[in-house]
Amino acid sequence: MVEGKFIYFNGHFVEWDKAKIHILSHVIQYGSGVFEGIRAYETKLGTAIFRAYDHYKRLKESMKMYRMETSETIEDYINITKELLIKNGLKSAYIRPVVYRGFGPISPNPLHAPIETAIAAFEMPNLFNEKVEKGINVCVSSYRRFAPDTIPAVAKATGNYLNSQLAMMEAELNGFDEAVMLDVYGYISEGPGENIFLVKDGALYTPSLTNSILKGITRDSIIKIAGLLNIPVFEQNLPREMLYAADEVFFCGTAAEITPIVSVDRIPVGDGSVGKITRMLIEKFREIVHEGKDPFGWLEFVEAEGY
Ligand code: PMP
């Protein structure tokens, strides 16, 4: 279980154990919350939030899709997050903002339930812990990602993760580290909490926004890093079998960072070890978030005296 000192909760910093909501809150009954997962890294130049603006912009977009409004601007959210890190004495952290519908009428209609905000921060290793170094073994899930005209995949909403949960349980109970999900048409979509890339003949391939994916910020970072390294990137429909024919496959996301995939459905990816292009991307990503060598202006430094 994670633990911390303070949580930002509806306008105040409250003690960790005091950030509580009513059991009949709309978000608990009907899944009406939108959220983010953001990392702060301890770089050589100090603690920095990775792409803070882009994460809070996506939060605002998710809110808009669900007709939610709060008084905080993106800049307010960033400042609150910096204060939260300082108050918690965190040099590196996983940051979890959530905007949700609170206690109101018992009805799936969310419009009359109050909108509340919390931001928590705590220490969290890579999603796959030490497995991130050697790569993980995945399966293709029998559960599909939601169809485009059902639940918006581009919104990072709490309820979306029921679909992810089914795939994750299936994967773990069948002895895999994670699942890859297909979209409703059978094309590759994403992981339950990660975007996916394939490498084939020196180029990167990743599903597009029309494949029911979250528009991942790490995904975007990889596309931009690939540009810097002159690696071509194609965003397109990808048939499932490309997972077996690919030279390299990897997941990416805030929690997963860049996690190599070394087998799919027990078929080795390439020669079954972490590939060259995956390694290059990991190295460049780590250079940015650990050494602070950031040609893109992605690091939002938390500057405070004695912190
Ligand atoms: N897809 C899903 C379903 C996710 O939950 C996440 C994690 N936020 C991602 C992709 C990766 O997105 P990001 O790189 O912005 O963390």
Boltz pocket constraint, residues with backbone or C-beta under 6 A from the ligand:
constraints:
  - pocket:
      binder: B
      contacts: [[A, 37], [A, 190], [A, 191], [A, 192], [A, 193], [A, 194], [A, 195], [A, 213], [A, 214], [A, 215], [A, 216], [A, 217], [A, 218], [A, 219], [A, 252], [A, 253], [A, 254], [A, 255]]
      max_distance: 6.0
